[in-house]
Structure formats: C-alpha cells, structure tokens
Amino acid sequence: MKALKLKRTYLTAAAVCLLGILGMGYYYFFTGFTHATETQYIYIDNDDTADSVCRKLTPIGSRHAMTALSTLLRHQGYNDHVRTGRYAIHPDDGVLRVFRNLKNGRQVPMRLTIPESRTVELLSGALSKKLMMDSLTILQALTDSATVGQLGYDTCSVMCLFVPNTYEVYWNLSIEQLLSRMEKEHNNFWNKERKQKAEALGLTTNEVCTLASIIDEETANTAEKPRIAGMYLNRLHSHMPLQADPTVKFALKNFAIKRVYKEMLKTESPYNTYENEGLPPGPIKVASIKGIDAVLNAERHDYLYMCANEDFSGTHRFAHTYNEHLQNAARYAKALNERGIK
C-alpha cells in the first residue's frame, strides 16, 4: 500500500513536471511573438548573421519570444544559411512560425514604384533606397552597353525600358531579375493598340518615350500635353528643330535653371535640340504614362511654336507663325524681368 502511494506521488510529480515543461514550451514557442497590433517588417541582407537578425527582431519581439527564437536559430544552424529578404511579423505569429519563415526564406513582396527620374544616376539612387541592391550595382548595369544591349537598348535609350508604375517585387531581387521584370512590364504596357498608334505617327516606341519625356519637362499640366505633343510632331514632320528648353537643361545637367539664355542654346550636346534636328538620342527622364499617351493621342493642329504663359499658370501660348511667337516670347520675357527671375 505504501509502495502504491509512493508510486502515485512520483507519477503525480512527473505529471506536474511534464505539464510545467509543456506549459513553458507553449509559452516560449507558441504564444504570440510580438505585442505589436500591426504587421512589422524586418530586412535581412547579405551581411546579416543570426546575431544581427536577432538584434533587428529585438524591438519587435517580446523578451521570452526572443529567448526562444535565438535558441532555435542557434541550434538549427541558421547562421550557416541566412536567407536574405523582407519578412513580415504579423500580430498573431508565434515563435515557430517566425522561425520557419526565416529559415525557409518565406519573405513577402513589397510594392516598388518606378520614379520619373531625370537621369540614370538619380534612378539608380532612388531604386537602391527601396531594394537590397546598392545604387552602384544598378548604375553599372544601366550604363553597360552589353547589359542593356541584350534588352534591345543602348545606354542613351535604356530609360525607355522603365514604365513608372507600381509593381510587387521581392526586396532582395537581383539586378538581372529587376531588368527582366521591367522588360516584362514594358512589353505588357506596349500593347498592340499603343504600338499601332506609334506606328501611325511614324515613331518607334523609344521615340515616343523620348518625345514624352520632353513634354513632361515642358509642363505639369496634363490637359495641355496632347497639344504640345502635336506641336512637336508638326516640327518633326516639317524637319524643324524641336528647340525644346528642357533638352538644353539636360545637356547642361542643370535642372535648376529657371531661364534659358542664348549662350546656353549653343551647348554642344546631342541632346541640345536647338543645335540638332530631330529627337535626342534618348529620353531626358523616365517618361510618364500620361506623357506617353499624350504623344500617342496628340492633338491635331498646325501650331509650330509655343511659349510659357506670362501669367505663370504653367500653361503655354501657341502660335502658327514666328512673328506671333516673338510677341508671346516678349510678353513672357517681360514677366520674368518684372519678377526678377534670372
């Protein structure tokens, strides 16, 4: 009887210990990883180790969750197989789920917006702030003739590859994956209808992007863009130089210029449309979709000249003749002088 009672005591103690162990296990591994009420994100790059990953997670995870996670990472050899990427920590995620996501590389995509950058340097810098890649990696690819040549561009026209939309991508995608994705999105954008419209204008898709980039820099007034497009198309078809001030600013690499003077118009550059007839060798920025569609749906008229409106509304005065244009230009120059704009 005494032996049976002792056995029961041992069994009870063992059961209590087992329940305690199970309870501790549940507490450490199955309760919520974070006290945050909204999804949190961490970014793991090539330089990260198990320790640095834990440091990134510490502000997010509770103390007991971090103890459990660091134990799992240490004993599961995570340090030898760190997976880069952008990982989501949801409010209802437990330690085991967070661990499995990290260990198996189950990252979540992000939304990448292609900016309407003026130069490949600015574009590279802007993209690098959103992706794991550094700006030099992107810039080297966009300025390498062999790399862009495989996509059907040269280093002047490569900006035509980018359509300024928002896309879901993985934060740690490679430069090859980025360019491949942009090529796919470019082909989707340039559907049969848009290509037919470009062909009807006698332009290639790259030429449409180049002209659109100039129009984008001429005005932020979307409603006026088709009229400006029509004017430049009239000049192209009449074999007149475009004489677009934004191309001079691009040639000088000075986008802060508020007033273009005569000496600037003599700048030696293939982008200077005062000195060179036709379109420049490539876009002067990543053309906007509205700019591209303005070219494809250009207004039909016989205007050959335009000048900024003297009321500084962002609109333009259009003219059929050079004499009429000179009058418009004089009004605008007078307004600039009155405001002390140099």
N, C-alpha and C positions, 0 to 999 in steps of 0.2 A: 504493500500500500504506500509506504514511504517512497519506494523507488518510482512508483507510478506518479506520485505527486511531484517528485523532483523532475521527472521527465516532462511533465506538463509545464512546470516552471521554466525549464530550458526551452521548450517549444514556444511558450509564450514570449520569452525574452528574444528568441530568434525571430519570431514573427514581428515583434516590435521593432527589432533592428532592421529587418527586411523592409518593413513599411517605412521606417525612417530613411533608409537608403533610397527606396523608391520615391519617397516624398522629396528628398534632396535632389534626386536625379530629375524629377519632374520640375522642381523649382528652378534648377540651373539650366536645363536643356529644353524644356517645353513651354515655359511661361514666356510672355512677350519679351522680345529683345530690347525694345525701346519704350520709353514713356511718351514719346512724341505722338501727337494726334494726326500729323500729316506725314506723307511719304518723304523720306530723306534719301539723299543720293551721295555715294562716295565714288571717287575716280581713282582707279588703280593704274599706274603707268609702269613703264619698263624698269624703273629704278626701285620699285617697291619690294619690300620683303614682308615676311609675316609680322615682324615687329612694327614696321611702318603702317601696315594695313590696320593693325590693332590701334595704333595711335590715331589714325583717321576715323576709326569707329568709336573711339572712347567718348567723344562728345555726344554721340547718338545713343549708344547702348547703356543699359543700367549696369551697376557695378557687378552684380552676380552674373549677368549675361556675358560681360566681357571676360570674367574669370573662366566661364565655361567655354567660350569661343576660343580664347587663347590656348586653353588646354587641348581642344580639338585640333587647332591649327598646328600646334607643336607636335602632337603625337600622330598626326595623319600625314606628315611630310609635306605640308603645304608650302613651306619655304622653297622647296625644290621645284614647285610647279605653280608659281604665282601667275594667275590669269589676269591680264590687263582688261580694262573696260569700265563702263559706267554701271553701277549696281544700285538697285532700289532697295531701300529698307522700309517695308510697309509697317504700319502700326500694329498689325496682327501677326507679324512674322515672329516665329520662335527662333532660338539659337540654332537649332538643327537646320532650319530652312535657310537661314543666313549663311551658315557654314557650307551647305550643299551648293548654294548659288555661287559662292566664292570659289569653291573647289572645282566645280564643273564649268565655270565660266558662263553662267547664266545671267548675262548682263541684259540691260534693257536699252532699246534705241532712244535716240534723242532727236529733237527737231532742229535741223540745220537750215538756216535761211541764208541764201547766197546774196551778199550785199551788192549794190550797184557801185562798185569801187571804180575809181578813175585809172588806176594803174595796177599792174600785176603785183607790184610790191605791196600796195595797200590791200589788195585782195588776199594775198598770201598772209599778211598780218592779221587781217580780220578772221580768216578761216582758222588760223592757228589758235586763236583765242577760244574757239569753240570745239576744237578737236585735239586729240593727243599729239598730233604731228606738230613739229615746230615750223615756224614760218620759212626758214631756210630750205627745208625739205620741199615744201610746196613751191617756193620760188624757183628752185633749181629745176624742178620738173617743168614748170611753165615757161622757162627760158631755155630749155634744152631742145634743140632743133629735132633731134632724133625722137625724143619722147612725144612731142606734140605732132611730129610728122606722122607717127603711127596712127594718130587720131584724125589725120587729114587737115592739119593746120600748120601754120608757121608761127614763129614767136610774135609776130605782129597781129595775127588773126585769132590767136588762141582764146582771147576773151569772148569770142563768138560762141565758144563751147558752153558757156555758163548762162543758164536761164534763171533769173533772180526770183526763184520761188522758194518755198519751204519744203524740205524733204526729211523723211525719217531715215536716219543712218545710225550706225554704231560709232560711238565716240572714238574707238581705237582703230577705225578702218585705216588701211594703208593708203599711200598716195596712188597706187595702182587701182585700188578699189574706188577711191574718190573719183578719179578721172573716168573710170569705167561707168560709174553711176551717173556722172554728169553727161557722158556720151549717150547713155540710155534715155535720160530725161530730155536731152536736146533733141533726139530723134522722135520722142513722143510729142514734143512741143511742135516740131516742124512737120505737122501732118500734111496730108495731101492737099487740103484746101489752102494752107499757108504757102506751100511750095508753088502751087499753081498761080497764086496772086503775085508772088515774087517773080515768077517766070513771065507773067503778063507785063510786068514793069520793066522787064529786061535786066533784072538783077539776080544775082546769086543770093543765097541765104546769108552768106557772110557780108555781102554788100548791103543787104537790108539792115543787118545788125550795126554795121559801121555808120550808115546814114542815121539810123535811130539813135545811136549814141550821141551824134552831133545835135540832133533835135532835142534830146533830153537835156543837154547842157544849155541849149538856147532858151528853154522855157520850162517852168514847172506847171504851166497852165495846160492841162491835158486836153481841154476842148480846142486849143489852138494848134496842137501838134499836127493834125492832118493837113491844115492849111500850110504850115511851114514845110511839111514833107512835100506837098505839091509844088511849092516854090523851088525847093532844091531839085526836085525831079525835072522841073522846067529848065533849070540851069544845066543839069547834066545832059539832058536831051538836046540842048542848044549849044553844047560844048563851051559853056561859060564856066569859069572857075567858081567854086561854091562861095568863096570869100566868107567863110564862117569863123567868127572871132574865137569860139571855143577851141578850134583846132590850133590857133596861134598860142593860146594859153597852154595847151597840151604840149606843143612843140617846145615852149619855154619851160615846161614843168613848173609853172607858177599859176596855181588855181585861185590865188587871192587877188589877181588883177581885176580891178573894177572898171578900168578904162583902157582900151587898146589904142595905142598911138601908132602913127605912121611908121616909125622906125621899127616897131615890133612886127609889122606886116612883112618886113624883109627877112625875117628869121629863116635861116637855111635849115630846112627840115622837110622830109617827105610828107609830114603831117600838116604843113602850112598850106592851106587851101587858097591862099592869096597868090602864092608863088607857083602852085602846081594845079593843073586842071584835073578834074575828076575827084574821086573819093580818095581819102588817105589809105595807106596800106592795111589799116585795121581800125577797130573801134577806139574811141578815146575814153571809153568807160564800158562797164558791163551794161549793155543796153537794157532798158526796162521793157517789160512786156507791152505796156501801153505805148511806148515809143515804137516798138517793132510793129504793132498793129496799126499805129498811125501811118507808118510808111506803106504798109500793105493795103490800107484803105485811105490812101492820100486823097485830099480834096482836089478836084479838077478845076483849074482856073488858069489865067495867063499872067499871074504875078511873077516878076523876076527879081524883085528887091524887097527887103524888109528892114525895119529899123525899130529898136526898142521905143516904146511909147514914152513920151516925155512926162507922163503922169506917174511913172514908176509903178504901174499896176502889174507889171510882169507880162503884159501883152505887147503886141507889135503893130506898127503901121506898115501896111503892104503897098507896094507901088508897081505900076506897069512900066513906067519909064524911068530913066536915070535922073532926069531933071526933077521929077516928082520925088524920087528917093532923096536927092540932095536937100530938098526942102524939109523932108522928115528928119534927116540927119542933123540939119541945122537946129531944128527945134529941140532935138534930144541933147545936142552939144550945149545949147544954151541952158537947158535944165540942169545938166551936170555942173556947169560953171557956177550957176546960182547956188547950188548945194555944196560947192567946194569939193566936188569929187574929182580926184586926180588919179 
